[in-house]
């Protein structure tokens, strides 16, 4: 019986990369983009303090959601 080196074992084991093709990641990116675009749209609707604050919060939430989805894909 021949012992396998760690490199040989790595070469023979299949890599499961189906996680990147999961539809849930792309749905999450789409939701993040919609929220972020809503925040950007609100920036141009007026110059009230409340609208500026809400638009910045929406844009930040959308950006965080998109970054989380991309990092999950890369993981």
MODELLER restraints for C-alpha pairs under 7 A, 6 or more apart:
rsr = mdl.restraints
at = mdl.atoms
rsr.add(forms.Gaussian(group=physical.xy_distance, feature=features.Distance(at['CA:19:A'], at['CA:73:A']), mean=6.86, stdev=0.5))
rsr.add(forms.Gaussian(group=physical.xy_distance, feature=features.Distance(at['CA:20:A'], at['CA:73:A']), mean=4.80, stdev=0.5))
rsr.add(forms.Gaussian(group=physical.xy_distance, feature=features.Distance(at['CA:25:A'], at['CA:69:A']), mean=5.56, stdev=0.5))
rsr.add(forms.Gaussian(group=physical.xy_distance, feature=features.Distance(at['CA:25:A'], at['CA:73:A']), mean=6.85, stdev=0.5))
rsr.add(forms.Gaussian(group=physical.xy_distance, feature=features.Distance(at['CA:28:A'], at['CA:65:A']), mean=7.00, stdev=0.5))
rsr.add(forms.Gaussian(group=physical.xy_distance, feature=features.Distance(at['CA:28:A'], at['CA:66:A']), mean=6.99, stdev=0.5))
rsr.add(forms.Gaussian(group=physical.xy_distance, feature=features.Distance(at['CA:28:A'], at['CA:69:A']), mean=6.22, stdev=0.5))
rsr.add(forms.Gaussian(group=physical.xy_distance, feature=features.Distance(at['CA:29:A'], at['CA:65:A']), mean=6.90, stdev=0.5))
rsr.add(forms.Gaussian(group=physical.xy_distance, feature=features.Distance(at['CA:29:A'], at['CA:66:A']), mean=4.94, stdev=0.5))
rsr.add(forms.Gaussian(group=physical.xy_distance, feature=features.Distance(at['CA:29:A'], at['CA:69:A']), mean=6.00, stdev=0.5))
rsr.add(forms.Gaussian(group=physical.xy_distance, feature=features.Distance(at['CA:32:A'], at['CA:62:A']), mean=4.19, stdev=0.5))
rsr.add(forms.Gaussian(group=physical.xy_distance, feature=features.Distance(at['CA:32:A'], at['CA:63:A']), mean=6.48, stdev=0.5))
rsr.add(forms.Gaussian(group=physical.xy_distance, feature=features.Distance(at['CA:32:A'], at['CA:65:A']), mean=5.14, stdev=0.5))
rsr.add(forms.Gaussian(group=physical.xy_distance, feature=features.Distance(at['CA:32:A'], at['CA:66:A']), mean=5.18, stdev=0.5))
rsr.add(forms.Gaussian(group=physical.xy_distance, feature=features.Distance(at['CA:33:A'], at['CA:62:A']), mean=5.97, stdev=0.5))
rsr.add(forms.Gaussian(group=physical.xy_distance, feature=features.Distance(at['CA:33:A'], at['CA:66:A']), mean=6.94, stdev=0.5))
rsr.add(forms.Gaussian(group=physical.xy_distance, feature=features.Distance(at['CA:35:A'], at['CA:58:A']), mean=6.02, stdev=0.5))
rsr.add(forms.Gaussian(group=physical.xy_distance, feature=features.Distance(at['CA:35:A'], at['CA:59:A']), mean=6.69, stdev=0.5))
rsr.add(forms.Gaussian(group=physical.xy_distance, feature=features.Distance(at['CA:35:A'], at['CA:62:A']), mean=4.97, stdev=0.5))
rsr.add(forms.Gaussian(group=physical.xy_distance, feature=features.Distance(at['CA:36:A'], at['CA:58:A']), mean=5.85, stdev=0.5))
rsr.add(forms.Gaussian(group=physical.xy_distance, feature=features.Distance(at['CA:36:A'], at['CA:59:A']), mean=4.22, stdev=0.5))
rsr.add(forms.Gaussian(group=physical.xy_distance, feature=features.Distance(at['CA:36:A'], at['CA:62:A']), mean=4.28, stdev=0.5))
rsr.add(forms.Gaussian(group=physical.xy_distance, feature=features.Distance(at['CA:36:A'], at['CA:63:A']), mean=6.35, stdev=0.5))
rsr.add(forms.Gaussian(group=physical.xy_distance, feature=features.Distance(at['CA:39:A'], at['CA:55:A']), mean=4.10, stdev=0.5))
rsr.add(forms.Gaussian(group=physical.xy_distance, feature=features.Distance(at['CA:39:A'], at['CA:56:A']), mean=6.34, stdev=0.5))
rsr.add(forms.Gaussian(group=physical.xy_distance, feature=features.Distance(at['CA:39:A'], at['CA:58:A']), mean=4.75, stdev=0.5))
rsr.add(forms.Gaussian(group=physical.xy_distance, feature=features.Distance(at['CA:39:A'], at['CA:59:A']), mean=4.70, stdev=0.5))
rsr.add(forms.Gaussian(group=physical.xy_distance, feature=features.Distance(at['CA:40:A'], at['CA:55:A']), mean=6.35, stdev=0.5))
rsr.add(forms.Gaussian(group=physical.xy_distance, feature=features.Distance(at['CA:40:A'], at['CA:59:A']), mean=6.49, stdev=0.5))
rsr.add(forms.Gaussian(group=physical.xy_distance, feature=features.Distance(at['CA:42:A'], at['CA:51:A']), mean=6.56, stdev=0.5))
rsr.add(forms.Gaussian(group=physical.xy_distance, feature=features.Distance(at['CA:42:A'], at['CA:55:A']), mean=5.40, stdev=0.5))
rsr.add(forms.Gaussian(group=physical.xy_distance, feature=features.Distance(at['CA:43:A'], at['CA:51:A']), mean=7.00, stdev=0.5))
rsr.add(forms.Gaussian(group=physical.xy_distance, feature=features.Distance(at['CA:43:A'], at['CA:52:A']), mean=5.97, stdev=0.5))
rsr.add(forms.Gaussian(group=physical.xy_distance, feature=features.Distance(at['CA:43:A'], at['CA:55:A']), mean=5.76, stdev=0.5))
